[in-house]
Amino acid sequence: MPLTMDRIRAALAEGLSPVCATCAKYWKGKDRGLPHCLGHECGSPLRGDTFHDYEGPLSEERFADWCFVCAQKSDYGVVVRGHKRLIGVCREHVSYFETMRPLSRAGVSRPDFKDGSTLVTLVQILGKRKKTLAEAIVDTNRRLMGAS
Protein backbone atom coordinates (compact mmCIF):
# COMPACT_ATOMS: atom_id res chain seq x y z
CA MET A 1 0.00 0.00 0.00
CA PRO A 2 1.25 3.50 -0.71
CA LEU A 3 2.29 5.81 2.10
CA THR A 4 -0.52 8.25 2.86
CA MET A 5 -1.11 10.90 5.50
CA ASP A 6 -3.96 8.79 6.89
CA ARG A 7 -1.60 5.86 7.45
CA ILE A 8 1.01 8.13 9.03
CA ARG A 9 -1.58 9.74 11.34
CA ALA A 10 -2.90 6.32 12.41
CA ALA A 11 0.64 5.12 13.22
CA LEU A 12 1.36 8.30 15.20
CA ALA A 13 -1.90 7.87 17.15
CA GLU A 14 -0.63 4.40 18.18
CA GLY A 15 2.55 5.99 19.57
CA LEU A 16 4.96 5.28 16.72
CA SER A 17 7.82 7.73 16.25
CA PRO A 18 7.24 10.20 13.40
CA VAL A 19 10.50 8.99 11.88
CA CYS A 20 9.31 5.38 11.76
CA ALA A 21 5.86 6.46 10.58
CA THR A 22 7.41 7.99 7.46
CA CYS A 23 9.88 5.17 6.80
CA ALA A 24 9.30 2.86 3.82
CA LYS A 25 10.90 -0.07 5.67
CA TYR A 26 8.32 0.20 8.47
CA TRP A 27 5.44 0.14 6.00
CA LYS A 28 6.91 -2.69 3.93
CA GLY A 29 7.10 -4.81 7.08
CA LYS A 30 3.59 -3.81 8.14
CA ASP A 31 2.20 -4.60 4.67
CA ARG A 32 3.77 -8.06 4.88
CA GLY A 33 2.06 -8.65 8.22
CA LEU A 34 5.33 -8.60 10.17
CA PRO A 35 5.41 -7.37 13.78
CA HIS A 36 8.47 -5.24 12.95
CA CYS A 37 9.96 -3.12 10.21
CA LEU A 38 12.53 -4.26 7.68
CA GLY A 39 15.28 -2.05 9.12
CA HIS A 40 18.29 -3.84 10.53
CA GLU A 41 18.59 -3.03 14.26
CA CYS A 42 17.42 0.48 13.48
CA GLY A 43 16.02 2.69 16.22
CA SER A 44 15.87 5.98 18.04
CA PRO A 45 18.51 7.59 20.25
CA LEU A 46 16.73 5.96 23.21
CA ARG A 47 18.02 2.71 21.73
CA GLY A 48 21.48 4.11 21.04
CA ASP A 49 20.83 4.63 17.34
CA THR A 50 19.98 7.42 14.92
CA PHE A 51 17.46 5.64 12.69
CA HIS A 52 20.46 4.55 10.61
CA ASP A 53 18.38 2.36 8.27
CA TYR A 54 15.71 5.00 7.56
CA GLU A 55 14.30 5.16 4.04
CA GLY A 56 11.86 7.97 3.48
CA PRO A 57 11.21 11.63 2.75
CA LEU A 58 13.29 13.10 5.60
CA SER A 59 16.54 14.55 4.29
CA GLU A 60 19.69 14.19 6.38
CA GLU A 61 19.48 17.82 7.53
CA ARG A 62 15.83 17.52 8.61
CA PHE A 63 16.42 14.88 11.30
CA ALA A 64 17.72 17.58 13.67
CA ASP A 65 14.91 20.06 12.98
CA TRP A 66 12.01 18.07 14.46
CA CYS A 67 11.51 16.09 17.65
CA PHE A 68 11.73 12.38 16.91
CA VAL A 69 8.96 11.74 19.48
CA CYS A 70 6.28 14.31 18.57
CA ALA A 71 7.43 15.98 15.30
CA GLN A 72 7.32 19.46 16.88
CA LYS A 73 10.23 21.85 16.36
CA SER A 74 13.29 20.56 18.20
CA ASP A 75 15.09 22.44 20.96
CA TYR A 76 18.14 20.16 21.12
CA GLY A 77 20.08 17.83 18.89
CA VAL A 78 20.81 14.38 20.27
CA VAL A 79 24.43 13.32 19.79
CA VAL A 80 24.71 9.51 19.83
CA ARG A 81 28.28 8.30 20.17
CA GLY A 82 29.49 6.50 17.08
CA HIS A 83 26.87 8.10 14.81
CA LYS A 84 27.11 11.20 12.63
CA ARG A 85 23.41 11.98 12.27
CA LEU A 86 22.00 14.53 14.72
CA ILE A 87 18.45 13.75 15.88
CA GLY A 88 16.12 16.48 17.14
CA VAL A 89 14.27 16.41 20.44
CA CYS A 90 12.00 19.03 22.00
CA ARG A 91 12.20 20.44 25.51
CA GLU A 92 9.26 18.27 26.64
CA HIS A 93 10.68 14.97 25.40
CA VAL A 94 14.34 15.43 26.34
CA SER A 95 13.34 14.08 29.77
CA TYR A 96 12.73 10.67 28.15
CA PHE A 97 16.50 10.22 28.23
CA GLU A 98 16.35 10.36 32.01
CA THR A 99 13.26 8.22 32.57
CA MET A 100 13.83 5.64 29.83
CA ARG A 101 16.94 3.53 29.74
CA PRO A 102 18.49 2.34 26.48
CA LEU A 103 18.18 -1.35 25.74
CA SER A 104 21.02 -3.33 27.29
CA ARG A 105 23.48 -3.43 24.44
CA ALA A 106 27.24 -3.22 24.57
CA GLY A 107 28.48 0.30 24.08
CA VAL A 108 25.10 2.03 24.45
CA SER A 109 25.37 5.00 26.75
CA ARG A 110 23.34 8.09 27.33
CA PRO A 111 23.86 10.61 24.58
CA ASP A 112 24.98 14.21 24.80
CA PHE A 113 22.95 17.06 23.39
CA LYS A 114 23.61 20.12 21.28
CA ASP A 115 22.00 23.40 22.22
CA GLY A 116 22.81 25.38 19.10
CA SER A 117 26.50 24.67 18.64
CA THR A 118 27.21 24.03 22.34
CA LEU A 119 27.51 20.46 23.62
CA VAL A 120 25.52 20.01 26.85
CA THR A 121 24.64 17.10 29.12
CA LEU A 122 21.24 15.95 30.29
CA VAL A 123 22.00 17.20 33.81
CA GLN A 124 22.73 20.66 32.41
CA ILE A 125 19.38 20.66 30.61
CA LEU A 126 17.18 19.14 33.32
CA GLY A 127 19.17 19.96 36.45
CA LYS A 128 20.23 17.36 38.97
CA ARG A 129 17.21 15.26 39.83
CA LYS A 130 16.58 14.09 43.36
CA LYS A 131 15.90 10.40 43.87
CA THR A 132 12.40 9.24 44.58
CA LEU A 133 11.78 7.38 47.84
CA ALA A 134 11.51 4.10 45.90
CA GLU A 135 14.87 4.71 44.18
CA ALA A 136 16.52 5.54 47.51
CA ILE A 137 15.18 2.31 49.05
CA VAL A 138 16.42 0.22 46.11
CA ASP A 139 19.87 1.85 46.28
CA THR A 140 20.07 1.27 50.03
CA ASN A 141 19.07 -2.38 49.63
CA ARG A 142 21.71 -2.86 46.92
CA ARG A 143 24.39 -1.38 49.19
CA LEU A 144 23.29 -3.55 52.14
CA MET A 145 23.14 -6.71 50.04
CA GLY A 146 26.55 -5.99 48.54
CA ALA A 147 28.02 -5.32 52.01
CA SER A 148 26.91 -8.65 53.49
N, C-alpha and C positions, 0 to 999 in steps of 0.2 A: 504494500500500500504506500502511496506517496505521503511524504511529510506534509502535514497541514497544521494550521494554527489550532484547529480543534483538537488534534492529537497532542500537540505540545501542551495546550492548556489542561487537558485531562491528565497528562503525566505530571505536570506541576501540581495540580490539585491533590495528587496522590503522594506528594512529597519528594518527587524526583528532582535532582539538581537541574537548573536550567541548561547547564552544559550538556548533560546526558540527554535531556529532552530534545535537544537539537542535533544530536549525533546520529548519523546514519547507521553506525554499528549497533546502537541501542535498538533502533527500530527494525533492523534486519533480524536481530535475535528475537525480538517480540513477535514479528510477523511469522517466524518459524516456530513459535510456541515455546521458545526457550525461557527459562527463568532468569536469564542473564543476557548481557549484551555480547557482541562478538569481539569486543576489545580484549587485548591480552593484559591482564592484571592492571588495567587502567582504573584510575580513581581520582578522587579529590585530594587536596592537601591534608585533609583529616586522615587520609590513608597513606600519606607520605608520597603522593604523586601529584602530577599537574595535568591530569587528563591527557597523558602522553599519546594515547591511541585515538584521540578524537578525530572524527571525520565529519565535517559539517560547515555551516556558513560562517562560523566565528573565525575571523582572521587572527593571526598570531598577536597582533597589537591589541585586539579587543578583549582578550582574556583578562587583562588587568583593569579594564574600564568598568566592569560590572561585577557585582557580588555573585559568586558561584552558588550561593544558597538561595537568594531571592531575586536576582537579576536587577536590583536597584543599583544606582551609581555607587561605585566602591569608594571607600575612604582610605584603604590600605591595600598594598600589594603583598601577597604571601610569597615568601622566598623559601622554597623547599630545597634543602641541600641536595646537590647532585643533579638538579634540574635547572634549565635556563629559563623556562617559561614562568612569567610572573602571573599569579592568579589574583583577581580582585576579591575583596571582602569588605562588607559595609561595617560601620561602627556597631550595629546591633548584633551581627553574627560573628564578629571577631571573638566574642566570648566562647563560642563553640570550641575553640582551641584549648580553652581551660577546662571545660566541662566534659568534652569528649576526648577520649584517648585514641591515638592511632592504633590500628590493628597491630598485634605483636608480630613484627617482622624485623629481621636483622637490619640495623642501620636506620630505622625510622625514628626520627626524633622530632620534637616540636620545632616548627619553622620559626624563622624571624620574619619581620614585616618591614615594608618600606612605607614611610610617611613622606610622600614626595620623593626626594632623593636621599633621605636620611634613613638609615637602618635602625629599627627600634625593636625591642623585645615585647613580649606579651605583658610582662610586669609593668613596663613603662606605659603601655596603653591602658591597661585595666587597673593598675595599682596593685600593691601586694594584698592578696586576699587572705582574710582570716579563715582558719579551719572551722568547719561546722563541728558541733558536739560529736556527731557520729564519727567524723574523720579523726578527731582527737582521741576518741575511745579506741578506734582501730589501731592508730599509731601507738598508743600506750600498750595495748595488748601485744602488738608485734615486738615492741621493745622488751616486755616482760617475758614473752615466750622465747625470744632470742637469748635473754640473760640466764634462763634456767637450764 
